[in-house]
Amino acid sequence: MGVLDSRVAIVTGAGAGLGRGIAEELAKEGAHIAVAEIDAVSGAKAAAELTALGVEARAYTTDVSSSEQVDATFEAVTQELGRLDIVVNNAGISRVGPHTQDVTDEDWHESIAVMQTGVFYSMRAAGRIMVPQKSGSVINISSIRGFSPNPGRITYSTPKAAVIMMTKVAAGEWASQGVRVNAICPGVLRTPMWDADVARGAIDEQFYLDTVPMHRLGMPAEVGRLAVYLSSDAASYITGAVLTIDGALTSIAAG
């Protein structure tokens, strides 16, 4: 038996990359998975492959920057899967390169819409279900860049910092109702998004391999196992926490 048997989880951006890795680890522990993914093709593929792990998994085409789509997905999940116990707000986009004076309005608004407003919409939808039922775990995926800035990351670091504060506000509001809210702040991970940034020259991977004290990148599954713990009864007294998983990168001056 898994520690999350029969629980239902929504994971945003679970079609690929980090979200997919998180969803897979939750499924391995028995959670049924709602894949909330803007890309219908990758969402359907992920759901089919997660079903092979012995759980029920369904894809819901969702643009997290749309409150209407988020609300519709949460309603559909509770109707079709019967309940909602876990929400992982993971959906994100990569923004690396332009310094502040060169950032376009489009890049700014898109980043905030997906990685800050989108997290808010999902938190609000989760709270409307979980607070009345007096149970649930919300996990927001922030980043080390939410507290450890880098040049060229203003459109990424800003919403990730906001997510940390949103996590703490909601945790304080919902703790008495049995709903826990925590944030995970990954460091550099081996994901398709990372590989794409390396390929276009926006990131020097060797620099990070040399700099990270563990001298390797993290893997989505490692973040997924942390999400499993935070979703489980073993973490029943943990809420409002911001947990870094970065191989000690931000523990050194160059982080």
N, C-alpha and C positions, 0 to 999 in steps of 0.2 A: 504493500500500500504506500502511496505517496503522501507527503505531508499536506498536499493541497487537494486531495481527492474530493471530487464533486463540486469544487468551487468553480466559479465562472469569472474569467478575467477578460477585460478589454485591454488590448495593447495597441496603441496608435503607432502608425508607421511600421507595422510588423511584417510588411511584405518582403523586406530584405534587411541586410546589415544588422545593426544593433537591435532593432526592434524584433527582427526575426530570431536572433539569438536569445533574447529575453523570453519570447513566446515559447520557444522550444524548451527552455529549462523549466518554465512553469508547467508545460504540458507533460514533461517527464515526471513531474511530481503529482500528476493527476488532474490538473486544472483544465477545464474546458476553455477554449480560446475563441474570442471574437477578434478577428484581424481587421482593425480599422485602418484602411490604407487608401490613399488617393489614387494609386495605380491599380486599376481593377485586375489587370493581368497578374501582376506579382502577388496581389492579395489572394486571388483565387488559387494560385499555385502554392502559396504558403499554407493556406487552409487545408488543401488536399494533402500536403506532406505532413502537416501536424496531425491530421486524422490518423495517419499511419502509426502514430505513437500510442493509439488506443484511447484517445479522447475525442470529444466532439469539437470540431473547429469549423467556424463559418467566417466568410469574408463579407465585410461591409464597406462598400466604396464610400470613403469619407474624406472630405476636405476639412481639416480641423479649424481652418480659418473662417469657416461658415458656422455660425451658431445653429442655424436651422439643420444643417447636415449632422452636426454633433448631437443635437437633441434627438433627431430621428434615429440615429444609430443606437444611442443608449436605450431608447424606448423599444426598438426592435430587438435588441439583445435580451432585455428583461422578459419580453414576451416569448421569444423563440428559444432561449436557453434557460428561462425560468427564474433567474436570479442574477445578482451582480455582487461579487465579493471583492474583486481586485481591479484596479484601474492603473495602468502604467502609461503615463504621458511621455511618450518617446519621440513622436514625430518631429523632425527637424530638417533644416536645410543647411548647406555649407556656405559660409561666406568668409573667404580668406583673401586678403590682398590689398584692396584700396585703403589708403589712409583716410582719416576723417574728412579732410577737405575734398577728397575725390569720390566719396560715397554718393551714389545717386538716390533720388527720392524713391525710385522703384525698389532698389535693394533694401533700403531702410524699412519701408512699409511692408515688404514681403517678409522680411526676417521677423519683425515684431508680430505680424499677423499669424505666422505659423508657430513661432517658438515662445511667444508670450501670450498673445490673445488666445491662441489655440489651446494652450495649457489651461488658461482661465476657463474657457468654454467647457472643457472636459471636466475640470474640477467642479464647476458649478453643477453640471449635469450629474456627476457622481454624488455630490452632496445632497442633491434633491432626492436621490434614491437611498443613499446610505444612512443619512442622518435619521430619517423616519424609522428605518429598520434597526438602527442602533448598532451597526456593525459594518466593517469594511476597511480596506487598506488602499490608500492612494499613494502611488510612487511617481514622483516627478523626476524625469531625467534632466538634470542640469549639466554642468561641466566644470572642470577646474577653471575654465575661462570665465566662469561666473564670479570668481574671486581672485584669480591670478591673470591679470591682463597681458595681452600681447599686441604689438603693433599690427595694424591691419585687421583687427578683429572687433571693431566697435559695433558692427551690426550683428555679431554673434555673442560677444560677451555681455552686451546690455540686456537682451532678453534672458540669457542664462542667469544673470545676477537677479533679475526680477523673479525668476522662478524660485530661487532660494527664499526670498522674502514671502512670496505667495504661499510657499510650503509652510513656513513658520506661522503665518497669520491663520491659515485654515486649521493647522494642528491645534492651536490654542482654542479656536472656536469649537472644534468638533470633538475634542478629547473626552468631554463629559458625556458625549453621545455614543462612545464606543467606536468612533471612526478615527483611524490613524493616518497621518500624512507625513511622508518622509521624502527626502531628495537624495538622489545618487549623483555624484559628480565624477564621471569618468575622466581619465587622462587620455593619452593617445591610444587609440584602438585600431586594430586591423579590420577595417570595414570597407565596402565599396566606395563610400564617400571619401574616406581617407586616401584610398588608392587613386581616385580620380584627381584629388588635389595634388598628390605627388606627381602624377603623370603630366599635369599641366604646369608643373614647376612652381606651384604656390607654396609647397612645403618641401623642406629638405629632410627626408626621412632619416638619412644617416646621422644628421645632427641629433635627432631625438634618440636614435639607438645609442649614440655615444653619451647623451646627456642623462637619460632616464637611469637612475641608479640600478635598476634591474636589467638594463641593457636589452630590453625587448619591448614590443608593443603589447598592450592588453588584448584580450579576445572577448567578443560579445558574450560568449558563454560564461565568462567569469563575472560579468555584470549581471547576467541572468541568474546566476546562483545567489548573488547578493539580493536580487529582487525576490527570489524564492524565500529566502530567510525573512526579509521584511514583510512578506505577505503571510507568513506562517504564524501559528500560535506561539512559537518560540520567541517572537519579537513583540509579544502582546503589551509590553510596557515601553516600547520605543515609538515615539511620535515627535515630530518637530526636529528630527535629526537630519543632518546633512553629512553624508558619508562619502568620503573621497576614496576612489579606487584608481590609483595612478602610478603604482610601482615606485612611490616616494618622489616623483618628479617635483611636486610642490613643497617638498621638505628640504629642498636645497635652494641656494640663492639664485641659480640659473633657471628655476622652474617658472 
